[in-house]
Amino acid sequence: MAGRTDLFPVDRLFLIAGPCVVEGDDLMFRVGDHLARLAEKVPGGIIFKASFDKANRSNPGAHRGPGLDEGLAALDRVRARTGLAVLTDVHLPDQCAAAASVADVLQIPAFLCRQTDLLLAAGATGKPVNVKKGQWLQPEGMIGAVKKVSEGRKASKHDAAKGIAVTERGTFFGYGDLVVDMRNFARLKEATHCPVVFDATHSVQQPGKGEGGSSGGVREMIPPLTFAALAAGADALFLETHPDPAHAPSDGPNMIPLDRLDDLVARAVDIWATARR
């Protein structure tokens, strides 16, 4: 799959899913195997997601992940075992080339969506790039992010127009909750001309409202927001999932339990198809 740019189809619902952060092989394979079976029911397929580093945790002592080398090796094992494309976050420009040697897709976290050098470096790899919209940013503000990825592509002689997606993950007003404006899906698509992904899990996050100042979350709001986003025009979904969210090392309160994922995805596919009809 190296170098594929067809992982973000505009005419078929696709799903980015997996645990928040890279964990041990047993957990990664359990989730990966489940997603590989589920992928047959998702028109545009599933991309496996896990982060080798969570660099924007609420507290300095919070679990961040295994790091670049160990994390990429774990993702490579999932990729080889399941056949799924894999996605991981990058936080620094010098991580991009290394991550692209394994990952099929690079992801820019929302807090970093204006970091010019990072966006240029991600684009320069030629890999598909998913850029999350900053929690403070209007949809049209993502035009610059897309242009930066495209410029990185051009500078390294890659096709500037292929393999860029943008992700809506809610707007933060500073009071511990995020709000999803359903108009943003149409506005993002019109502004960027990219497939628009809805991050259903981080949109229900409650930054700083969890135990000890960690992030909380309201996972029961994931289904209604997911269905509304698809009806409003979202092209794809981002859903973090875990067999035991209560004991996940990161973002447990806003993750979908693995045993509830299939039903949610089946309903989502129906709603996406109805909205596109």
C-alpha positions in Angstrom: 0.0 0.0 0.0 3.0 2.3 0.2 2.3 5.6 -1.6 -1.4 5.0 -2.1 -3.5 8.1 -2.6 -6.9 6.3 -3.0 -7.5 5.9 0.7 -9.8 8.9 0.9 -12.6 8.2 -1.6 -15.1 10.9 -2.1 -17.9 8.6 -3.2 -17.7 5.9 -0.6 -17.9 6.2 3.2 -14.6 5.3 4.8 -13.7 4.9 8.5 -10.5 5.7 10.5 -10.6 3.7 13.6 -8.4 2.1 16.3 -7.1 2.7 19.8 -6.0 6.2 20.8 -2.4 5.2 21.4 -0.2 2.2 20.5 -0.4 -0.5 23.1 0.9 -4.1 23.3 0.5 -6.5 20.4 -2.3 -8.4 22.0 -4.5 -5.3 22.2 -3.4 -4.0 18.8 -4.1 -7.4 17.1 -7.4 -7.8 18.8 -8.6 -4.4 17.6 -7.0 -4.8 14.2 -8.5 -8.2 13.5 -12.0 -6.9 14.5 -11.6 -3.9 12.1 -10.4 -6.1 9.3 -13.6 -8.1 9.5 -15.7 -5.0 9.8 -14.0 -3.4 6.8 -16.0 -5.7 4.5 -19.1 -3.8 5.5 -17.7 -0.3 5.0 -17.9 0.9 1.4 -14.7 2.8 1.4 -12.8 0.5 3.8 -11.1 1.1 7.2 -7.8 2.7 8.1 -6.3 1.5 11.4 -5.3 4.4 13.7 -3.0 4.5 16.7 -0.6 7.1 17.9 3.1 6.4 18.8 3.1 9.5 21.0 0.4 11.6 22.6 2.3 14.9 22.8 -0.7 17.0 23.9 -1.8 15.3 27.1 -3.5 17.3 29.9 -0.9 16.4 32.6 2.9 16.1 32.3 2.9 12.7 33.9 0.2 11.2 31.6 0.9 8.2 29.4 2.2 9.3 26.0 2.9 6.0 24.2 5.9 3.9 23.3 7.7 6.5 21.1 8.5 6.7 17.4 10.6 3.6 16.7 8.6 1.1 18.9 5.3 2.6 17.9 6.0 2.4 14.2 7.2 -1.2 14.5 3.9 -2.1 16.3 1.9 -0.4 13.5 3.9 -2.3 10.9 3.0 -5.6 12.6 -0.7 -4.7 12.5 -0.4 -3.7 8.9 1.2 -7.0 8.0 -1.2 -9.1 10.0 -4.5 -7.5 8.9 -3.8 -6.0 5.5 -5.3 -2.7 6.7 -3.8 0.6 5.9 -2.4 2.3 9.0 -2.5 6.0 10.2 -0.5 7.7 12.9 -0.1 11.3 14.2 3.1 13.3 13.6 4.0 16.2 15.8 7.4 17.4 14.5 8.7 17.8 10.9 11.5 15.4 11.5 9.1 12.6 12.4 7.3 12.7 9.0 9.8 10.8 6.8 10.2 8.1 9.4 6.5 7.7 10.0 5.9 7.6 6.2 8.3 4.7 5.9 5.6 2.6 7.7 2.3 4.4 7.8 0.0 4.7 4.8 -1.5 7.9 6.2 0.0 10.8 8.3 -2.3 12.8 10.5 -1.8 16.3 11.8 -3.3 16.9 15.2 -5.8 19.7 15.6 -3.5 21.8 17.8 -0.8 21.7 15.1 -2.9 22.4 12.0 -1.2 25.8 11.4 2.4 24.6 11.9 3.9 25.4 8.5 7.0 23.3 8.7 5.1 20.2 9.9 2.5 20.5 7.1 5.2 21.0 4.5 7.1 18.0 5.7 4.0 15.8 5.8 3.1 16.8 2.3 6.7 16.1 1.1 6.4 12.5 2.0 3.8 12.0 -0.8 1.6 10.0 1.6 -2.1 10.8 2.2 -2.4 13.4 5.0 -5.4 14.0 7.2 -5.4 17.4 8.9 -7.6 18.0 11.9 -9.2 21.4 12.1 -8.1 23.4 15.1 -10.7 23.6 17.9 -10.6 27.4 17.6 -10.7 27.7 13.8 -13.4 28.5 11.3 -13.8 26.1 8.4 -12.3 28.5 5.9 -9.2 28.7 8.0 -8.3 25.2 6.8 -7.6 26.5 3.3 -4.1 27.4 4.4 -3.4 24.1 5.9 -4.4 22.3 2.7 -2.3 24.6 0.7 0.8 24.0 2.9 0.4 20.2 2.4 0.0 20.7 -1.3 3.1 23.0 -1.4 5.1 20.3 0.3 3.9 17.8 -2.3 4.9 20.1 -5.2 8.4 20.8 -3.8 9.1 17.0 -3.6 7.6 16.3 -7.1 4.5 14.5 -5.8 0.9 15.1 -7.1 -0.2 18.1 -5.0 -3.9 17.5 -5.4 -4.2 13.9 -4.2 -4.7 12.4 -0.8 -5.6 15.2 1.6 -8.5 15.0 4.0 -9.7 17.5 6.6 -11.4 16.6 9.9 -14.0 18.4 11.9 -13.6 17.7 15.7 -15.7 20.4 17.2 -15.1 23.9 18.5 -13.9 24.7 22.0 -15.2 27.7 23.8 -13.1 27.3 26.9 -15.7 25.9 29.3 -14.8 22.2 29.1 -17.0 21.2 26.2 -16.8 21.1 22.4 -19.6 22.0 20.1 -20.1 20.6 16.6 -21.6 23.0 14.1 -23.3 20.9 11.4 -22.8 23.7 8.9 -19.1 23.1 9.0 -19.2 19.9 6.8 -20.6 21.9 3.8 -18.3 24.8 4.6 -15.2 22.7 4.9 -15.9 20.9 1.6 -16.6 24.1 -0.2 -13.5 25.8 1.1 -11.0 23.0 0.8 -12.4 20.7 -1.9 -11.2 17.7 0.2 -13.1 14.8 1.7 -14.4 15.8 5.2 -14.0 13.5 8.1 -16.0 13.7 11.3 -14.1 12.9 14.5 -16.9 11.6 16.6 -14.8 10.6 19.6 -12.8 13.8 20.2 -15.9 15.9 19.5 -17.4 14.5 22.7 -14.2 15.1 24.7 -14.3 17.3 27.8 -10.8 18.8 28.1 -9.7 19.1 31.7 -13.0 17.9 33.2 -11.9 14.3 34.0 -10.4 12.9 37.2 -7.2 14.8 38.2 -7.6 17.3 35.5 -7.4 14.8 32.6 -9.8 15.0 29.7 -13.3 13.6 30.3 -15.8 12.6 27.7 -19.5 11.9 27.0 -19.4 8.8 24.8 -23.2 8.4 24.8 -23.3 11.5 22.5 -21.2 9.7 19.8 -24.1 8.0 18.0 -26.4 11.0 17.6 -23.5 13.3 16.5 -22.3 10.7 14.1 -25.6 10.3 12.5 -26.2 14.0 12.3 -22.8 14.6 10.7 -23.4 12.0 8.0 -26.8 13.5 7.2 -25.1 16.9 7.0 -22.5 15.7 4.5 -19.5 14.2 6.2 -17.6 11.8 3.9 -15.9 9.7 6.5 -15.8 8.9 10.2 -13.0 8.9 12.8 -13.9 6.6 15.7 -11.4 5.6 18.4 -12.3 2.2 19.9 -11.0 -0.1 22.7 -12.2 -3.4 24.2 -12.0 -1.8 27.7 -12.2 2.0 27.5 -12.3 2.4 31.3 -8.7 1.0 31.4 -7.4 2.6 28.2 -4.2 4.6 28.8 -5.6 7.6 26.9 -9.0 9.1 26.0 -11.1 6.2 27.5 -14.1 8.4 28.3 -14.7 9.4 24.7 -14.0 6.0 23.0 -16.5 3.6 21.7 -16.3 0.1 23.3 -15.2 -2.4 20.6 -18.3 -4.6 21.1 -20.5 -1.6 20.2 -18.7 -0.5 17.1 -20.3 -2.8 14.6 -23.8 -1.7 15.3 -22.8 2.0 15.2 -21.0 1.5 11.9 -23.9 -0.4 10.3 -26.3 2.4 11.1 -23.8 5.0 10.0 -23.5 3.3 6.6 -27.3 3.3 6.1 -27.6 7.0 7.0 -24.7 7.9 4.7 -26.3 6.0 1.8 -29.7 7.6 2.5 -28.2 11.1 2.6 -26.3 10.6 -0.6 -29.2 9.1 -2.4 
